[in-house]
Amino acid sequence: MTDSDDNEIIVTVRLGPDETARWWLQRPQTDWQIAQIAEDLEDHLIGLVEADEQRKEDTE
């Protein structure tokens, strides 16, 4: 989910029933900044998915 106002972007990701990750970002000014933020968030989310999969494997 993404919320925004004039000066910032808030990205909230649900990690589980009781967990969320939230990023507060200043509104980017250039296309490069938007692309960099998207790449950073993608890398972080991939890491979260991989960690969750590893945790599931460890508990089986």
C-alpha positions as CSV (number, residue, x, y, z in Angstrom):
1,M,0.0,0.0,0.0
2,T,1.3,3.5,-0.8
3,D,0.0,6.7,0.8
4,S,1.3,10.1,-0.1
5,D,1.0,13.8,0.6
6,D,2.7,16.7,-1.1
7,N,6.1,16.1,0.4
8,E,6.5,12.4,1.2
9,I,5.6,8.9,0.1
10,I,4.8,6.2,2.7
11,V,5.1,2.6,1.6
12,T,3.6,0.0,3.9
13,V,4.2,-3.8,3.3
14,R,2.4,-6.5,5.3
15,L,4.9,-9.1,6.3
16,G,2.5,-11.4,8.3
17,P,-0.6,-11.2,10.4
18,D,1.0,-8.9,12.9
19,E,4.0,-7.5,11.1
20,T,4.4,-4.6,8.7
21,A,7.4,-2.8,7.2
22,R,7.0,0.9,6.5
23,W,9.2,3.4,4.6
24,W,8.8,7.1,4.8
25,L,10.4,8.7,1.7
26,Q,10.8,12.3,0.6
27,R,9.0,12.8,-2.6
28,P,11.6,12.3,-5.3
29,Q,12.4,15.1,-7.7
30,T,13.8,13.2,-10.7
31,D,13.1,10.1,-12.7
32,W,16.5,8.7,-11.5
33,Q,15.5,9.1,-7.8
34,I,12.2,7.3,-8.5
35,A,14.0,4.4,-10.2
36,Q,16.5,4.2,-7.4
37,I,13.8,4.0,-4.7
38,A,11.9,1.4,-6.7
39,E,15.1,-0.7,-7.1
40,D,15.9,-0.4,-3.4
41,L,12.4,-1.4,-2.3
42,E,12.4,-4.3,-4.7
43,D,15.7,-5.6,-3.3
44,H,14.4,-5.3,0.2
45,L,11.2,-7.1,-0.6
46,I,13.0,-9.9,-2.3
47,G,15.1,-10.2,0.8
48,L,12.0,-10.4,3.0
49,V,10.5,-13.1,0.8
50,E,13.7,-15.1,0.8
51,A,14.0,-14.8,4.6
52,D,10.4,-16.0,5.0
53,E,11.0,-19.0,2.7
54,Q,14.1,-19.9,4.7
55,R,12.3,-19.6,8.0
56,K,9.5,-21.9,6.7
57,E,12.2,-24.5,5.5
58,D,13.9,-24.3,8.9
59,T,10.6,-25.1,10.8
60,E,9.7,-28.1,8.6
